[in-house]
Amino acid sequence: MLNSLSGRFLILTAAFVVLAQVLILVPSVARSRLDYLELRLEAAQIASLAKIASDELDEDLEMELLRNAGVFNVVLRRDEVRELALSSDVPGEVWATYDLRDSTPMTLIRDAVATLVDPEDRIIRVIGDPVQAGGSRIEVTMRQAPLRDAMLADGARVLTLSAVIVGLVAALLVLAVRVLLVRPIGRVVEAMRDYAAAPEDARRIIVPRAGATELREAEEALRLLQTQLTGSLRQKDRLASLGGAVAKVSHDLRNILASAQLFADRLEEVDDPTVRRLGPKIVASLARAISLCESTLAFGRVEEPPPRLTRVALAAVVAEVIDGERLAAGEADISFAEDVPKGMTVRADGEQLYRVLLNLVRNARQAIAATGRGGEIGIGAEEDEDEWRVTVTDTGPGLPPRAREFLFRPFQGAATKGGTGLGLAIAAELVRGHGGRLALRRTGPEGTAFAIHLPKGLVTPAPLPGEAPEEPPEAASRAAE
């Protein structure tokens, strides 16, 4: 109950109402004290007038008048003469004197608090103005205990009334909160749970019907979110089905193309000039088709396998990539440059690093070849205390605007005409698997540059079953020494 919205609202309401009643109680008690003292002064004045009206009063009647007034003695000032109208023995010294004629609200509150916190039955003197012009001044001596008891009784009545009011107001507020807030919010929560059970079912999307403006806006925002999510899920289901079909077709097509490539290789043995001229083009086209099928199959996997991190000689991987692409370039006027420090090793999966560099270099080669002009592709590397950086640059025409807009997104960020964009998407995913990032440094008419950032502080992945855990670079260096 206390953790619910209505329960907390109840506690908060009660706290504020009690605070308000306390702020009212203190002035009320101060007013009760003033009324009590003024009543004592009025009763004392009436008793003194009875004494003045009668020339002689026996002692018993005088004591009766003082007891009824609740005082020990009464002093009147009339016609500039101070007169002891009634008197009796005062059981002790006067502890304090209160003059009601010049009291301010703050003074009354201060005196009231002082009376409440003092439990002793002290003797006090009270001074005030007589009623009905009965003199210029009246003062009495009385006990403080009856005054304090009357104040406590009045305070208890105020607190009791406050408690009743707090209970009634709190109950009404809780009921209003449950009707106006808790129930509508509960309907929204129930609609969210119902939708979460089957987000693909459009019938479960909430229908806004709240009367309050804020709740209505919340329901409409939730409806928009659910509508967009349902549409996205349906699209993803269609894309998943399409991806499965494409993967199957690509798998079988790759096998068919591989067989066709074997037959096409035999065309080089034919002496016909036309066949010799067109044969290499057919072989190259088949090779590109096979590469596309393999890229599609690789990207169609749910996720790439985690990298098997080892110490990899970067120069060897770079040389292998360049040798393959130099053969693929054929007679095209494309040169390759390497700027990798001798002996540099990086912590990476050698096979995956090869695939990343191959995709980047192949994209650069195809972009340069598409221009019909020559160009250069370079691979460089450097390192600092935090990371290794491998850069792949080219002097090609630069990435087209759409490729820059949808960079690293498959089927949208193609770097060359007729491409799919899978190469860059796969490369970026592989680098992320190493805890690094693939970034585009620059692109334009002067060429393009990509940078591979591999962190040195990467947490060592858990070893595969039966595999010894990898030593950190510092430990491996000490062991080699």
KEVOBA-269671 format. One line per field, with one value per residue (C-alpha): residue number from 1; residue in one letter; x, y, z. Coordinates in steps of 0.5 Angstrom, whole numbers, plus 500, padded with zeros to 3 digits. Example, Ala and Ser with C-alpha at 12.3 -4.5 7.8 and 13.67 -1.06 7.14 Angstrom:
2
num	[1,2]
residuo	[a,s]
u	[525,527]
v	[491,498]
w	[516,514]
This chain:
481
num	[1,2,3,4,5,6,7,8,9,10,11,12,13,14,15,16,17,18,19,20,21,22,23,24,25,26,27,28,29,30,31,32,33,34,35,36,37,38,39,40,41,42,43,44,45,46,47,48,49,50,51,52,53,54,55,56,57,58,59,60,61,62,63,64,65,66,67,68,69,70,71,72,73,74,75,76,77,78,79,80,81,82,83,84,85,86,87,88,89,90,91,92,93,94,95,96,97,98,99,100,101,102,103,104,105,106,107,108,109,110,111,112,113,114,115,116,117,118,119,120,121,122,123,124,125,126,127,128,129,130,131,132,133,134,135,136,137,138,139,140,141,142,143,144,145,146,147,148,149,150,151,152,153,154,155,156,157,158,159,160,161,162,163,164,165,166,167,168,169,170,171,172,173,174,175,176,177,178,179,180,181,182,183,184,185,186,187,188,189,190,191,192,193,194,195,196,197,198,199,200,201,202,203,204,205,206,207,208,209,210,211,212,213,214,215,216,217,218,219,220,221,222,223,224,225,226,227,228,229,230,231,232,233,234,235,236,237,238,239,240,241,242,243,244,245,246,247,248,249,250,251,252,253,254,255,256,257,258,259,260,261,262,263,264,265,266,267,268,269,270,271,272,273,274,275,276,277,278,279,280,281,282,283,284,285,286,287,288,289,290,291,292,293,294,295,296,297,298,299,300,301,302,303,304,305,306,307,308,309,310,311,312,313,314,315,316,317,318,319,320,321,322,323,324,325,326,327,328,329,330,331,332,333,334,335,336,337,338,339,340,341,342,343,344,345,346,347,348,349,350,351,352,353,354,355,356,357,358,359,360,361,362,363,364,365,366,367,368,369,370,371,372,373,374,375,376,377,378,379,380,381,382,383,384,385,386,387,388,389,390,391,392,393,394,395,396,397,398,399,400,401,402,403,404,405,406,407,408,409,410,411,412,413,414,415,416,417,418,419,420,421,422,423,424,425,426,427,428,429,430,431,432,433,434,435,436,437,438,439,440,441,442,443,444,445,446,447,448,449,450,451,452,453,454,455,456,457,458,459,460,461,462,463,464,465,466,467,468,469,470,471,472,473,474,475,476,477,478,479,480,481]
residuo	[m,l,n,s,l,s,g,r,f,l,i,l,t,a,a,f,v,v,l,a,q,v,l,i,l,v,p,s,v,a,r,s,r,l,d,y,l,e,l,r,l,e,a,a,q,i,a,s,l,a,k,i,a,s,d,e,l,d,e,d,l,e,m,e,l,l,r,n,a,g,v,f,n,v,v,l,r,r,d,e,v,r,e,l,a,l,s,s,d,v,p,g,e,v,w,a,t,y,d,l,r,d,s,t,p,m,t,l,i,r,d,a,v,a,t,l,v,d,p,e,d,r,i,i,r,v,i,g,d,p,v,q,a,g,g,s,r,i,e,v,t,m,r,q,a,p,l,r,d,a,m,l,a,d,g,a,r,v,l,t,l,s,a,v,i,v,g,l,v,a,a,l,l,v,l,a,v,r,v,l,l,v,r,p,i,g,r,v,v,e,a,m,r,d,y,a,a,a,p,e,d,a,r,r,i,i,v,p,r,a,g,a,t,e,l,r,e,a,e,e,a,l,r,l,l,q,t,q,l,t,g,s,l,r,q,k,d,r,l,a,s,l,g,g,a,v,a,k,v,s,h,d,l,r,n,i,l,a,s,a,q,l,f,a,d,r,l,e,e,v,d,d,p,t,v,r,r,l,g,p,k,i,v,a,s,l,a,r,a,i,s,l,c,e,s,t,l,a,f,g,r,v,e,e,p,p,p,r,l,t,r,v,a,l,a,a,v,v,a,e,v,i,d,g,e,r,l,a,a,g,e,a,d,i,s,f,a,e,d,v,p,k,g,m,t,v,r,a,d,g,e,q,l,y,r,v,l,l,n,l,v,r,n,a,r,q,a,i,a,a,t,g,r,g,g,e,i,g,i,g,a,e,e,d,e,d,e,w,r,v,t,v,t,d,t,g,p,g,l,p,p,r,a,r,e,f,l,f,r,p,f,q,g,a,a,t,k,g,g,t,g,l,g,l,a,i,a,a,e,l,v,r,g,h,g,g,r,l,a,l,r,r,t,g,p,e,g,t,a,f,a,i,h,l,p,k,g,l,v,t,p,a,p,l,p,g,e,a,p,e,e,p,p,e,a,a,s,r,a,a,e]
u	[500,506,509,503,502,495,499,504,499,496,502,504,497,497,504,502,495,498,503,498,494,501,501,494,495,500,496,490,493,496,489,486,491,489,482,483,487,482,476,480,481,474,471,476,473,466,469,472,466,462,467,466,459,458,462,463,464,466,472,468,465,471,475,469,469,477,476,470,475,481,485,489,488,485,488,484,487,481,482,490,489,492,487,487,480,481,486,488,495,499,503,509,513,511,515,513,508,504,502,496,495,502,502,504,502,509,509,503,505,512,509,504,509,513,507,506,513,513,510,511,505,508,505,504,501,497,496,490,485,478,472,466,471,471,478,485,488,487,492,491,495,494,496,499,497,490,492,496,491,486,491,492,485,484,490,487,480,484,488,482,478,485,485,478,479,486,482,476,480,486,480,477,484,486,479,480,487,485,479,483,490,491,486,488,495,493,489,496,500,495,495,503,503,498,502,509,506,505,508,507,499,496,490,494,496,493,487,487,481,483,480,485,490,496,494,491,498,501,497,497,505,505,500,505,511,507,505,512,515,510,511,519,518,514,519,524,521,520,527,529,525,528,535,534,532,538,543,540,540,547,550,547,549,556,557,554,559,565,563,563,569,573,570,572,579,579,578,585,587,583,586,581,582,576,575,582,580,573,575,579,573,568,573,573,566,565,570,566,560,563,566,559,555,561,560,552,553,558,554,547,550,547,554,561,565,568,576,581,586,593,600,600,605,602,607,605,598,599,603,598,593,597,600,592,590,596,594,587,589,592,594,591,595,595,601,601,605,606,609,608,614,618,617,610,605,598,593,588,585,589,584,579,584,586,578,578,584,582,575,578,584,579,574,580,582,575,574,580,579,572,575,580,586,591,592,595,593,597,597,601,601,603,602,602,601,593,592,595,592,592,591,588,589,588,588,581,575,572,566,559,555,550,556,558,551,550,557,558,550,549,546,546,553,556,562,562,557,553,556,552,556,557,565,565,559,563,569,566,563,569,573,568,569,576,573,576,573,573,573,573,578,577,574,574,577,584,582,580,583,580,583,583,583,585,586,591,587,582,580,583,577,575,579,576,575,582,585,590,589,593,598,598,603,608,608,610,615,618,618,621,627]
v	[500,505,504,505,512,513,511,516,521,519,520,527,530,528,531,537,538,536,542,547,545,546,553,554,551,555,562,558,556,563,566,561,564,571,569,566,571,577,572,572,580,581,576,580,587,584,581,588,592,588,590,597,597,594,598,592,584,579,575,569,572,576,569,566,572,571,564,565,570,565,570,571,579,585,592,597,604,609,616,616,612,605,601,594,592,584,581,574,570,569,562,564,570,572,569,573,579,579,586,585,592,593,585,584,577,575,576,573,567,567,567,562,557,559,557,550,548,550,545,548,551,558,565,570,577,579,587,589,594,594,593,598,604,601,604,606,599,592,587,580,575,568,561,559,551,552,557,551,546,550,551,544,542,547,545,538,540,543,537,532,537,537,529,528,533,530,523,526,530,524,519,524,525,518,516,522,520,513,515,520,518,511,507,511,509,502,501,504,499,493,495,495,488,486,489,486,479,480,486,484,484,490,489,490,497,502,506,513,514,518,524,528,532,529,522,523,525,519,514,517,517,510,508,512,508,501,503,504,498,493,496,495,488,486,489,485,479,480,482,476,471,475,474,467,466,470,466,459,462,465,458,454,460,460,453,453,459,455,450,455,458,451,451,458,457,452,457,459,453,455,458,462,470,472,467,469,476,475,469,473,478,472,469,476,476,469,471,477,474,468,474,477,470,469,476,475,469,472,478,473,470,472,474,473,468,472,473,468,474,472,476,477,480,485,486,479,480,486,483,477,482,486,480,478,484,486,479,481,488,485,490,496,502,501,501,498,501,498,503,498,498,492,487,490,485,487,483,480,475,474,471,477,482,479,480,487,489,485,489,495,494,491,497,502,497,497,504,506,501,504,511,508,512,509,510,508,504,504,501,504,503,506,505,509,507,506,503,500,504,501,506,504,510,511,516,514,518,518,516,518,522,516,512,517,518,510,508,501,500,494,494,502,504,501,505,503,503,496,494,492,495,489,489,496,493,486,490,495,489,485,491,492,485,486,492,497,501,503,510,514,519,523,522,527,527,527,520,516,514,509,508,501,503,497,498,495,495,490,485,478,474,468,462,457,450,446,452,456,463,468,472,479,482,484,477,475,480,478,470,471,475]
w	[500,502,495,491,488,492,499,498,496,502,507,503,504,511,512,509,513,519,518,516,523,527,524,526,533,536,534,537,543,544,543,548,553,552,552,559,562,560,563,569,569,568,573,578,576,577,584,586,584,589,594,592,592,599,605,609,606,611,610,608,602,600,599,595,590,589,588,583,580,580,583,590,590,585,585,581,579,579,579,579,586,586,591,593,592,594,597,600,602,596,596,594,590,583,578,572,570,564,561,556,554,550,547,540,536,537,544,546,542,545,552,550,548,555,559,555,556,564,568,574,578,579,581,576,575,570,568,563,562,566,562,561,563,570,571,568,570,573,575,579,582,580,579,572,573,571,565,562,563,560,554,553,553,548,544,545,542,536,534,535,530,525,526,523,518,516,515,512,507,506,504,499,496,496,492,487,486,485,480,476,476,479,474,468,469,471,464,460,464,462,455,455,458,453,447,450,450,442,439,432,433,431,435,441,440,445,443,447,451,457,459,462,457,460,460,453,451,454,451,444,445,447,441,436,439,439,431,429,433,430,423,424,427,421,416,420,419,412,411,415,411,405,408,409,402,399,403,400,393,394,397,391,386,389,388,380,379,382,377,371,373,373,366,364,366,360,355,356,352,346,340,338,338,340,346,348,348,352,356,362,362,363,369,372,372,375,380,382,382,387,391,392,394,399,402,402,406,411,412,413,419,425,428,426,431,436,434,437,439,438,436,429,424,421,415,413,413,409,404,403,401,397,393,392,389,385,381,381,378,372,367,370,372,379,384,391,397,404,410,416,421,421,426,428,431,433,438,433,429,423,419,421,420,413,411,413,409,403,403,404,399,394,394,393,387,384,385,381,376,375,373,367,370,374,381,388,394,400,407,413,420,427,434,441,448,447,440,434,427,420,415,408,403,395,390,387,386,393,396,392,397,398,400,405,408,409,411,413,412,408,401,402,403,396,395,387,382,382,389,395,401,404,404,408,413,414,415,420,424,424,427,432,435,436,441,436,430,423,421,415,415,409,402,396,389,392,394,400,407,412,419,423,431,435,442,446,453,450,456,454,452,455,452,448,451,451,449,454,456,452,455,456,451,457,460,453,452,459,457,450,454]
